[in-house]
Amino acid sequence: MRCPYCGNDDTQVKDSRPTEDSNAIRRRRVCNGCGGRFTTFERVQLRDLTVVKKSGRKVPFDREKLSRSVYTALRKRQVDPEIVERMISGVVRQLESLGDIEITSDQIGEYVMEGLKGLDDVAFVRFASVYKNFAKADDFQSFLKTLDEEEG
């Protein structure tokens, strides 16, 4: 594993343990070059997924990109990171269990919105504003009105 600080390939595992939900192995590492310490996670990957963008372009699925977008929506929100990781893992499992190696960005967006809706209302609306490409304040009002109608 390459050191994120100095780029050295010579790193050593100091501690390994399963995550709370046992869906990953957390490894504490130390770089033999600079002495930097960092954590890595090892997860099961059932299949290599390809994302079909709205433009038709195909790119490899990137769990880290998914994670960054979820954490961006949750920025400054008081949500336990362990619960967030479980939600992200759940989304990835749903995608992997679809049975197809090609998934659309719309499918990913819908699963993330579903997960965020149960996690944090503000993050849900933030993510929806980007995913649904809100252009003006009226878009927020229409979206929230639709939500009220669905729940009411």
Residue pairs with C-beta under 8 A, 6 or more apart in sequence:
1 9
1 11
1 29
1 40
2 8
2 9
2 11
3 9
3 11
3 31
3 33
3 34
3 36
3 38
4 36
4 38
5 31
5 34
5 36
5 38
6 31
6 33
6 34
6 36
8 31
8 32
8 33
8 34
10 31
10 32
10 33
11 29
11 30
11 31
11 32
12 29
12 30
12 32
13 27
13 28
13 29
14 28
14 29
14 30
14 37
15 27
15 28
16 25
16 26
16 27
16 28
17 25
17 26
18 24
18 25
18 26
19 25
19 26
19 41
19 82
19 85
20 82
21 82
21 85
21 86
21 89
23 43
23 44
23 86
23 89
24 41
24 42
24 43
24 89
25 41
25 42
26 39
26 40
26 41
27 39
27 40
27 41
27 42
28 37
28 38
28 39
29 37
29 38
29 39
29 40
30 36
30 37
31 37
31 38
43 63
43 89
45 96
46 96
46 97
47 96
47 101
48 60
48 61
48 101
49 60
49 61
49 95
49 96
49 101
49 102
49 103
50 58
50 59
50 60
50 61
50 101
50 102
50 103
51 58
51 59
51 60
51 61
51 102
51 103
51 104
51 105
51 108
52 58
52 102
52 103
52 104
52 105
53 59
53 105
54 105
54 106
58 102
61 95
61 103
63 88
63 92
66 88
66 91
66 92
66 108
66 112
67 88
69 112
69 127
69 130
70 84
70 87
70 88
70 112
70 115
70 116
70 123
70 127
71 84
72 126
73 116
73 123
73 124
73 126
73 127
73 130
74 84
74 116
74 119
74 120
74 123
77 120
77 122
77 123
79 119
79 120
79 123
83 119
84 119
87 115
87 116
87 118
87 119
88 115
90 115
91 108
91 111
91 112
91 115
94 111
95 103
95 107
95 108
95 111
98 107
109 127
109 131
112 127
112 131
113 124
113 127
113 128
113 131
116 123
116 124
116 127
117 124
125 140
125 143
125 144
128 134
128 143
129 139
129 140
129 143
132 139
132 143
134 140
134 143
